[in-house]
Amino acid sequence: MNSVSSIALRSSRGLRRVVPALLLVAGPAAAQTREPCALAIVGATLIDGNGGAPVRDATILVRGARIEAAGPGGSVTVPSCARRIDGAGKFVTPGFIDTNVHISLGGSMESNIRYQDQRFDITLEGAQLHLKHGITTIRDSYGIMKPLLAVRDAIARGEVIGPRLLVAGNIVGWGGFFAPSFGPPRPVNLWQEQLNDAITEGSGEEWMYLAPDSLRAAMNRYLDKGVDFVKFGGTVHTSFPTPLVFSPRQVQVIVDETHRRGKVAETHATSPEGLLIALQAGVDLVQHPEVLETALTDELVKEFIDRKVICSMNINSHTGKSWRDFLAARRRAEAEAAEKAQDTSRGTRVWPKRDRTQHEILEGTIRPNQPRVYRANAERLVREGCIVSIATDNDLGTAPEFDKDPGAWRAREPGVGTILSIEGLVELGMTPMGALVAATKHGAMASRALAQVGTVEAGKVADLLILRADPLADIRNIRQLELVVRNGAVVDPRGLPTKPIFTRTRP
C-alpha cells in the first residue's frame, strides 16, 4: 500500500483543506497519473447488512461517496479507470454504527480541567478511535455540545478524518456531569458549575419545573442549537433511588416537539414506570433498556415489540470479560461471606436473630446482583425479537497522567467497546449474522439514516469494511480489519488517531 504525507480535500464550501495522510492512492505513480474514476472491490464475499445469504465473488463499485453497484462479479462492470482492490479471500460488510458514545468528556475532573482548552482535539480523538476499529457512524448521546458540533461539522466538511458524528448534547432534564441528577450530590466549585452549563446549554434540571407550554418553547430553543437527536432523562442517572425526572405530560411534549423537527426522540430511563411513560409517549429508541434493578415486565417487553422501539443495549458491560470478571468477583465475595459466617458461629456470644433492614437487603442482595438482572433482561430482549442496536457508553476515560493504570483493560474503550458489544450479542443468543445486522442496519435505523447507510446497496453512501476473515464463521473475526472505506474514501486505520492525546504513551 502506498500513502502520501498529506492530501488536499475540497470542502462543501469550495475551500481546499489539507488533512493527514490516511487516504490511500492508486499506485506508485499516482502523482503523475490521473486520479481513478471509481473504486472497485473485486472478488470479496459481500455481507450486505440486510441479513440475507452472503454474495460470493462479489464486486462493489464506488463512485465519489456512493455505491454505484454491488452484487455478483459478473453483474457489475468495472471501468478501466477504476482503482481495484483485490477482495479475494476477504469479506466486505457495511461500516459499524454505535448508537451511544460519549467522546467529549474525560473520566475525571482532573482530566477535564487539564484538557479543557483542547476539547476539539480530544473529541476528534475519540471519534477517530471509533473509525480505527471500523465504526463509521457514532451517535454521541451525552456530552459537551459545542466541541461535539464543531467536530461533527469539520468531519462533514472534509477538514478532518472521522466517522459520521450525530450529536445530542445534554440528556435534557439532567443538570450535567456534576449535578444531583447525574450522581454527585451537587457542584462544589465554580468550575464544576461551568462544566454543567457547558453540557446543559440551558436544558438542565430547571426543566423539571416547566409547564407543558413553557417546556415546548424551551425544547424548540434547544433544537435550534443544531442537535441531531434528543435524549431526555426519563429518570435520574443514579440507582436506588431512581426518581422520575418528567411527568407524562412533559415527556409527551419532548417527544412531540422532537418528532415535529423530524428527529429521533430517545430516553435514559432505568425504572419500569419511567420506561413505560417514555414508551407510551412514542419514543423511537431506549438506551440500555436492560439496565433495570428488576426483571423486565411482560408489559414492557410487549411495548417494545409492538411499537418497534429500538433497544440500544450496553452489551459490552454484560458479556465477555466484563461478565467473567463479575462472576469471579461474586464467587470471591460469597466465599468470604461464608467464611465470615463460620467464624462468627464459633464465637461464645450468641445474638438474637432479627429481621434485616431494607438497607441491608438492598446492599446485600439486590445491588450485588444488578449485572445478573441486566444480562437476563438483555437475553430476554434478544430472545423476544426486539430491534437491537449497539450502544456502548464508550468514552476516552482518564488522561494517562492521572490514571494509576492507563494500560488496564476497559470495556468502554472507544471502538474496542463496540467490537466487544457485537461479539457479546452472539454470547447472548444472536447468530453472527443477527449481530452484524444489529451493528449496521439497526444502527442506521436508530440514526434515521437507513436511506443513506447501514447496508451495502446501490445509491447508498460507501461506508464499508474489508475484513481478512469470515465474521459469520466466528464473530471475533470482526477484529480482522484490513481497510475502512468512509464516505467513498479508503482509510488506513493504522494511522488513527491523527493526534493522540489521551491515547498517547505516558512520558
Secondary structure, DSSP 4 states (H G I P E B T S, - for coil): --B-SEEEEE-TTS-EEEEES-BB-SSTTTTTSPPPS-EEEEEEEE--SSSS--EEEEEEEEETTEEEEEEEGGG-PPPTTSEEEE-TT-EEEEPEEEEEEE-S--SSHHHHHHTGGGHHHHHHHHHHHHHHTTEEEEEE-SS-HHHHHHHHHHHHHTSS---EEEE--SEETS--SSSTTTSSSS--SHHHHHHHHHHHTT-SGGGGG--HHHHHHHHHHHHTT--SEEEEESB-SSSSS--BSS-HHHHHHHHHHHHHTT-EEEEE--SHHHHHHHHHHT-SEEESTT--SSPPPHHHHHHHHHHT-EEEE-GGGTSHHHHHHHHHHHHHHHHHHHHHHHHHHTSS--PPP-PPPHHHHIIIIIGGGHHHHHHHHHHHHHHHT-EEEE---EE--S-GGG-S-TTS--TT-TTHHHHHHHHHHHHTT--HHHHHHHHTHHHHHHTT-TTTSSS--TTSB--EEEESS-TTT-GGGGG-EEEEEETTEEE-GGG-SSS-STTSPP-
